[in-house]
Amino acid sequence: MGDFNDMMYTCDKSNINDVNRSRMRSFCNYVKNCGLIDLGYSGPAYTWSNRRYSSTPLYERLDRFFANPKWSDMFPNANVYNLPIMLSDHAPVLAMLHSKYK
């Protein structure tokens, strides 16, 4: 889990006119080559903001929770929640390993 400073998909950014597709492909290939799985999320789609609410706000999903298949087998009920952006430019990401809720 962490801030990867990269996006995997164009929908990970609020302004798709400014997307570096080559960098996205490289990041996706890296994740795939490492055998990692993006566990997804519930909650807000974006985990980072440039905090320019009066001019041009920009939002991106930079924070993700990846796991390998062995980890996913050990924690089959794990859920990831993107919490609202409050004090930082990043949203907190909460992983619950034994969640009773889906």
RAKA-V409015 format. One record per backbone hydrogen bond with DSSP energy under -0.5 kcal/mol. NH is the residue of the N-H (numbers start at 1). CO is the residue of the C=O. Records with the same first field share a line. If there is no record, write none. Layout:
BEGIN
NH: CO + CO
END
This chain:
BEGIN
2: 64
4: 2 + 62
12: 9
13: 10
14: 59
16: 14
18: 15
19: 16
21: 19
24: 20
25: 21
26: 22
27: 23
28: 24
29: 25
30: 26
31: 27
32: 28
33: 29
34: 30
35: 32
36: 31
37: 67
39: 37 + 65
42: 80
44: 82
47: 60
48: 60
49: 89
50: 58
53: 51
57: 55
60: 48
61: 12
62: 60
64: 2
66: 64
67: 37
69: 35
72: 68
73: 69
74: 70
75: 71
76: 73
78: 75
79: 96
81: 94
82: 42
83: 81 + 92
91: 47
92: 84
94: 81
96: 79 + 94
97: 95
99: 77 + 96
END
